[in-house]
């Protein structure tokens, strides 16, 4: 009972942005945080992962979480499944919302699905423009890590690595793991520009202009480092911001089942690409995206045929309810010959992980 009370206390604080962690050795869930020493670092541009086949393999259980904070890397064991489910249930009750599910009663055969490359023929993306500071678009932010030096910037003097992300808690952002951790050198991605926020900055389109916060800590799934292949289902992580971005709404995380998702496949995807569809340089906080369809729904991953390019990584795959409320279905990972891959959030252990790892952090 004592642990349950603690969960609800921290759950409320997540929405208020005020729940502190459990110290250097124990986190809010009673897990030991194992200090692995100074966090391994790398400072260079990272490309979205490329996939060579449709991902149909079911993932192993989440084995734990790696945390980049205070200059050190920490490891914590995975939460007990029952506790993670309890926390997720508490999150849903305190959010005071109910998702309307539209199943459609249709079940399509997976093996017969036709998927598309990330840009097929003409690019269907459109600039959001003046509506960028309204829901659902204002919940989608641009994550930037500043870099310098020819070795870090592919021969240029300065550059920046950008991804997209979604505000899912008062100061917590869901995005792709590959935006924060490079599996090549097995290291966290850091800025090498003196005076720049070392873990990057997250900016949103607010009601009266840009709203930016420094990133103070990051988490990634254990599976991203250990899977051995570029699999969308492992490509998810979390950012903790220095404070809640004022005036920015959070996006709800969907609980829709596989049958529901397969029955109603209409979605949208938006993000902050490095270049516009016409090839010119995109401007900061210039949001692009389109409506499209999910072409495959697996246990922990989805594919979709929204057009995307570099910079969309980490952005949401989502839908709007009949009342206009946005619901996060997946986290866009990267393009491939068979379609765009995303880590599925809706109704999965990935959703439970995102909820649980926000609590008390």
C-alpha positions in Angstrom: 0.0 0.0 0.0 2.9 2.4 0.8 4.3 1.9 -2.7 0.9 2.4 -4.3 0.5 5.7 -2.5 3.9 6.8 -3.7 3.0 6.0 -7.2 -0.1 8.1 -7.1 1.8 11.0 -5.4 4.4 11.0 -8.1 1.8 10.5 -10.8 0.1 13.7 -9.8 3.5 15.4 -9.6 4.3 14.3 -13.2 1.4 16.5 -14.4 2.7 19.3 -12.1 6.3 18.7 -13.2 7.5 18.6 -9.6 8.3 14.9 -8.6 11.9 14.4 -7.7 13.9 11.2 -8.4 15.0 8.8 -5.7 18.6 9.9 -5.4 21.8 8.6 -6.8 21.3 4.9 -5.8 17.5 4.3 -5.6 14.9 5.7 -8.0 11.2 6.5 -7.2 10.2 2.9 -7.9 12.7 1.5 -5.4 15.1 0.3 -8.2 18.8 0.4 -7.7 20.5 2.8 -10.1 23.8 1.2 -11.0 26.4 3.9 -11.8 28.3 2.7 -14.9 30.7 5.6 -14.7 31.2 8.5 -17.1 28.7 8.4 -19.9 30.3 7.4 -23.3 30.1 10.4 -25.7 30.2 11.0 -29.4 29.6 14.3 -31.2 28.7 13.9 -34.9 25.7 13.8 -37.3 23.6 10.6 -37.1 21.5 9.3 -40.0 18.1 7.6 -39.4 18.4 3.8 -39.4 17.8 2.0 -42.6 15.7 -1.2 -42.6 16.3 -4.1 -45.0 13.1 -6.1 -44.3 9.7 -5.7 -42.8 9.9 -6.1 -39.0 7.6 -8.9 -38.0 9.6 -10.4 -35.1 8.1 -10.0 -31.6 10.5 -8.2 -29.2 11.9 -9.6 -26.0 10.7 -8.2 -22.7 12.2 -4.8 -21.9 15.3 -5.7 -20.0 15.9 -2.3 -18.3 16.7 1.3 -19.0 19.8 3.4 -19.4 19.9 6.9 -18.1 22.2 9.7 -19.2 22.4 12.3 -16.4 24.9 14.2 -14.2 27.7 13.2 -16.7 27.3 9.5 -15.8 25.4 6.6 -17.3 23.1 4.6 -15.0 21.3 1.3 -15.4 18.1 0.2 -13.7 16.4 -3.1 -14.0 13.1 -3.4 -15.8 10.0 -2.7 -13.7 8.0 -5.6 -12.6 5.2 -6.1 -15.1 2.4 -5.8 -12.6 3.9 -2.6 -11.2 4.3 -1.1 -14.6 0.7 -1.9 -15.4 -0.4 -0.4 -12.1 1.4 2.8 -12.9 0.0 2.9 -16.4 -3.6 2.5 -15.0 -2.9 5.3 -12.5 -1.7 7.5 -15.3 -4.9 6.9 -17.3 -7.2 7.6 -14.4 -5.4 10.8 -13.5 -5.4 12.1 -17.1 -9.2 12.2 -16.9 -9.9 11.3 -20.4 -11.3 8.4 -22.4 -10.3 7.4 -25.8 -13.1 6.6 -28.3 -12.1 3.5 -30.2 -13.3 2.9 -33.8 -12.6 -0.7 -34.6 -14.4 -0.8 -38.0 -14.7 -4.6 -37.6 -12.0 -5.2 -40.3 -9.1 -7.5 -40.0 -6.6 -7.5 -42.9 -4.0 -10.2 -43.7 -0.6 -8.9 -42.7 1.3 -10.9 -45.4 -0.8 -9.3 -48.1 -0.2 -5.7 -47.1 1.5 -3.4 -49.7 3.9 -0.9 -48.2 5.5 2.1 -49.8 8.9 3.8 -49.6 9.3 6.9 -47.6 8.7 9.2 -50.5 6.9 7.8 -53.5 6.6 9.9 -56.6 5.6 13.4 -55.6 6.2 14.4 -52.0 2.8 14.7 -50.3 4.0 16.7 -47.2 2.6 20.2 -46.6 3.9 23.0 -44.4 1.6 23.5 -41.4 2.3 27.3 -41.3 0.4 29.5 -39.0 -1.5 26.6 -37.4 1.8 25.2 -35.9 1.1 26.8 -32.5 -2.3 25.1 -32.2 -3.2 21.5 -31.2 -2.1 18.9 -32.2 0.9 20.6 -33.8 2.1 22.6 -30.8 2.8 19.3 -28.9 5.4 18.4 -31.6 8.8 19.9 -30.9 12.2 20.1 -32.6 15.1 18.5 -30.8 18.5 20.1 -31.6 22.1 19.2 -30.7 24.7 21.8 -31.9 28.0 20.5 -33.4 31.1 22.0 -34.7 34.2 20.8 -36.6 34.7 19.1 -39.9 34.9 15.7 -38.3 31.6 16.1 -36.6 29.8 18.0 -39.5 30.7 16.0 -42.6 33.3 18.6 -43.6 31.4 21.7 -42.6 32.6 24.1 -39.8 29.3 24.0 -37.9 26.1 22.0 -38.1 23.3 20.7 -35.9 21.6 17.3 -35.5 17.8 17.7 -35.4 15.0 15.3 -34.7 11.3 15.6 -33.7 9.6 14.7 -30.5 6.3 14.7 -28.7 5.5 16.2 -25.3 3.7 13.4 -23.4 4.2 14.7 -19.8 4.6 18.0 -18.2 8.3 18.1 -19.2 8.8 14.8 -20.8 9.3 14.2 -24.5 9.0 10.9 -26.4 11.3 10.5 -29.4 13.6 7.9 -31.2 16.5 6.3 -29.4 18.7 6.9 -32.4 18.3 10.7 -31.8 20.2 10.4 -28.5 22.3 7.3 -28.8 24.6 6.1 -31.6 25.0 2.4 -31.6 28.0 2.5 -33.9 30.5 3.8 -31.3 28.1 2.7 -28.5 27.8 6.2 -27.1 25.4 9.0 -26.2 25.3 11.9 -28.6 26.5 15.2 -27.0 27.1 18.7 -28.3 30.8 19.7 -28.7 30.1 23.4 -28.9 31.4 25.3 -25.9 28.5 26.9 -24.0 25.8 25.0 -25.8 23.5 22.7 -23.9 25.4 19.4 -24.0 22.3 17.2 -24.2 20.5 19.5 -26.6 17.5 21.7 -26.6 13.8 21.1 -27.3 11.7 23.9 -28.9 8.0 24.1 -29.5 5.7 26.5 -31.4 4.0 28.3 -28.5 1.0 30.7 -28.5 3.2 33.8 -28.7 6.4 32.4 -30.2 9.0 29.6 -29.7 9.2 27.9 -26.3 12.5 26.3 -25.7 13.9 24.2 -22.9 17.3 22.6 -22.3 17.4 18.8 -22.0 18.7 17.8 -18.5 18.5 14.0 -18.8 17.8 11.2 -21.3 16.6 7.6 -21.2 16.7 4.9 -23.9 15.4 1.4 -24.0 17.8 -1.4 -23.3 16.7 -3.1 -26.5 18.0 -0.3 -28.8 21.6 -1.1 -27.7 21.3 -4.9 -27.6 19.0 -5.8 -30.5 21.9 -6.0 -32.9 19.8 -4.8 -35.9 18.0 -1.7 -36.8 14.5 -2.5 -35.6 11.8 0.2 -35.3 10.3 -1.5 -32.3 13.4 -0.8 -30.1 13.8 2.8 -31.3 12.3 4.9 -28.5 13.5 7.0 -25.7 12.7 9.9 -23.4 13.9 13.4 -22.7 13.5 15.3 -19.4 13.4 19.0 -19.9 14.7 21.7 -17.5 11.1 22.7 -16.8 7.6 22.4 -18.3 7.3 24.4 -21.5 4.7 27.0 -20.8 1.6 27.0 -22.9 2.4 23.7 -24.7 -0.2 20.9 -24.4 0.7 17.3 -24.0 -0.4 14.6 -26.5 -2.3 11.6 -25.1 -0.8 8.1 -25.7 -3.3 5.7 -27.3 -4.3 2.4 -25.8 -5.9 1.0 -29.0 -5.5 -2.7 -29.6 -4.1 -4.4 -32.6 -7.5 -5.2 -34.0 -8.6 -1.6 -33.6 -5.6 -0.3 -35.3 -5.9 -2.8 -38.2 -9.6 -1.8 -38.6 -9.0 1.9 -38.8 -5.6 2.8 -40.3 -5.9 6.5 -41.0 -3.1 8.5 -39.3 -1.0 11.6 -39.6 2.7 12.2 -39.2 4.5 15.5 -38.7 8.0 16.6 -37.9 10.8 19.0 -38.6 12.8 17.9 -41.7 16.2 19.2 -42.6 15.1 20.1 -46.1 11.8 21.0 -47.6 10.2 18.8 -50.3 11.6 21.2 -52.9 15.1 20.6 -51.6 15.7 23.9 -50.0 16.9 24.3 -46.4 14.1 24.1 -43.8 13.9 26.9 -41.2 13.8 26.3 -37.4 10.4 25.2 -36.1 9.0 24.9 -39.6 6.6 21.9 -39.3 5.8 19.6 -42.2 3.7 16.5 -42.5 0.7 14.8 -44.1 -2.2 12.4 -43.5 -1.7 8.8 -44.6 -2.3 5.2 -43.8 -0.7 2.5 -41.6 0.2 -0.3 -44.0 1.2 -2.8 -41.4 0.5 -3.2 -37.7 2.7 -5.6 -35.6 2.9 -6.3 -31.9 5.5 -3.5 -31.2 5.9 -1.8 -34.5 3.9 -0.2 -37.3 4.7 0.9 -40.9 3.0 3.8 -42.6 3.1 5.5 -46.0 3.5 9.1 -44.9 6.3 10.8 -46.8 9.3 11.7 -44.4 12.9 12.7 -44.7 15.7 13.2 -42.2 14.5 15.3 -39.2 11.1 13.6 -39.0 12.7 10.9 -36.8 11.1 10.8 -33.3 8.0 12.6 -34.5 4.5 11.2 -33.8 2.4 8.9 -35.8 -1.0 9.9 -34.5 -4.7 10.3 -35.2 -7.5 12.7 -34.1 -10.6 11.4 -32.3 -14.0 12.4 -33.4 -13.8 15.2 -30.9 -10.5 16.4 -32.3 -8.2 15.1 -29.5 -4.8 13.9 -30.8 -3.7 10.4 -29.8 -0.1 9.1 -30.2 0.0 5.7 -31.9 3.8 5.4 -32.7 7.2 7.1 -32.8 8.5 7.5 -36.3 11.9 5.8 -36.7 13.1 5.8 -40.3 12.4 5.0 -44.0 13.1 1.8 -45.9 12.3 0.1 -49.1 9.2 -1.5 -47.6 7.8 1.6 -45.8 8.4 3.9 -42.9 8.9 2.2 -39.6 7.7 3.4 -36.2 7.9 2.0 -32.7 4.3 1.3 -31.8 3.1 3.0 -28.6 -0.7 2.2 -28.7 -1.6 -0.6 -26.4 1.9 -2.0 -25.9 4.6 -2.5 -23.3 6.4 0.5 -25.0 3.5 2.7 -23.8 3.9 1.2 -20.3 7.6 1.9 -20.4 7.1 5.6 -21.4 4.6 6.1 -18.6 6.6 4.3 -15.9 9.9 6.0 -16.8 8.3 9.5 -16.5 7.1 8.8 -12.9 9.5 10.1 -10.3 12.2 11.1 -12.8 
